[in-house]
């Protein structure tokens, strides 16, 4: 699942950059910029859906990766396991700050 995580992360970064190119953070024009992206930009609806659903796939891969580590007893390698836990917390914090709070 590690390679799928890398692929999902690359897709998330690329689609996020394309979305950021067309997004306006102003409260009066934010909805209009998303509507513009979905209607007027070539395959903008696809970029938006890939970004939204890619986040869900990314977290499913993260949980499967952690579950596989638990099943095979990888928690016995404490340094590697603790590094992975720190990365898991950073991913969750990034998702919370970037998607839940706004």
N, C-alpha and C positions, 0 to 999 in steps of 0.2 A: 504493500500500500504506500510505501515511501515514494515510489516513482509516480503514482497517481497523485500524491500530494504535491509533488513538484509541478506536474502538469496543471493541476487545478490552480496552483499559486500563480503560474505564468499566465494562465487564462484570466485570472482575476486581476492581475496587474495590468495586462494589456487592455481588457475591456474597461477597467476603471479609468485608465488614461484617456481612452476614447470618449467615455462618458464625461470626464472632467473637461474635455475640450469644448463640449456643447452645453454644459450646465452653468446656470447663473444662480448665485447664492442669495440674491436679493429676494426679499419676501414677496414682493409684488410680481416678480417675473419668473420665479422658480418653477411653478407649474407650467407656465407657457414654454419654458426652455425644455422641459421633459416632453411636452406635447410636440414641440418642434423636432426633437430628437426622434420620436417614434413615427412622426408623419412625414417629415421633409428630408431627413438624412437617409442616405442609402443604407439599408439594412440596420437602421438605428434600433428598431424594435428587437432585432435579433441580438444586438450588442447588449441592450438593456436586460433581456431575458437571460442571456448567457451569464451576465454578471450576477443577477439575482439568484438564479438556480445554481450557479457555480459555487456560491458561498455555502449552500446547503450540501452540495456534493463534497466540498472541501471538508466540512465538519463531519460528514459521515465517514470519509476516509481517515480523518484524525481519530475518531472514536474506534474504528476498526483497527487502526494501527496500534492504538493503546491496548485494545482488547487482545490483539495478537501477542503483544508484549507481556500482558498479564498471563495469558494462557501458557506461553512457553517459558515463563519464569525469568524474564529479562530484568525484573526488578532486583535481582540479585547482583547485577552489575550496577552498583549504586551511583557511580559517577555519571555513567551514560544515562541511567534512569532519571537522575535528578536534573540533568541537562534537558532531557525531554519534557519533564514536568514544568520546568521554567519556560520552555518554548510553548507548552500548552497554555500556561497562564498568560503569556504574552499574546498568543493568538486570541484567547477569550477576551482579554482586555481591549485589544484592537477592535474586535467585533463589537464589543459593548460601546466603546467610545465612537466608533465610526458609523454604526448602524442603529443602535438602540437609542442613544442620547439625542441625535438630531431629530 
